[in-house]
Amino acid sequence: MDDYVSVFQYGNQVGISFDVEAERPFHVGEQMNAAHELAYMNGYNWAALLDWYLAQREPALLEGLEHDPEAGSYAGYYPLSPENEAKAKKVVELIRAMVEDGEEACRLVREHGDDIEWD
């Protein structure tokens, strides 16, 4: 398993770092784009997918989460606290699950792509 997504501390924040151009996420991103033309999976569209997914399945994880996407990466930040550290770890688990089960991620994009506010 590649180390393409992780939790880190930065000052008074706990962050999520996701290299969307690493081999596995890049490959899954290409499949997601084939499933929906607007789902070109740069950091901005991973943020859009996370917003939609978390709102549907884990809305508490959106509380306090700030996105900082770029073309080749996604970063998210919470204010530093034990509760938010646990939230960041859960978001990392969800991202890893989406990438490792690319079929499920593609199904989500196929079925709900028009509901997601892509970049």
Phi, psi and omega in degrees: 000128179291154177263064185266349180220138183203168175255142177215162175254138177219106181059238181259030179229154170247131188239165176240126179243126184224114178273096185287349179261002173296158189308305185295308179297326179296315180297314179296321177300321177297319178294320179295322178294324176294331180282333179206123188299334180275352183271055170279113199272068170277183180299325180294319181283333171295322176298317179297316179296316178298317178304312181294310184299312181294322178299324180282319193247327186217061186302333179297334180288342177282337182296115178088354182279125175247132178270148173218071182277159171226178181299317186253006182205163173232136171228141175228151184224142170238154169299142184292122173195159177301320179297316181288331175297319177295321177297315180299318178297322179293319177298318177300317178299318180294317177298313180300319179297319178297317183288317183289330175251070183303328179298317179294318178298317179295322177298315178303315182293318178299313186280331187234008184304327181284347179270348185267136179273080181297157179294000000 
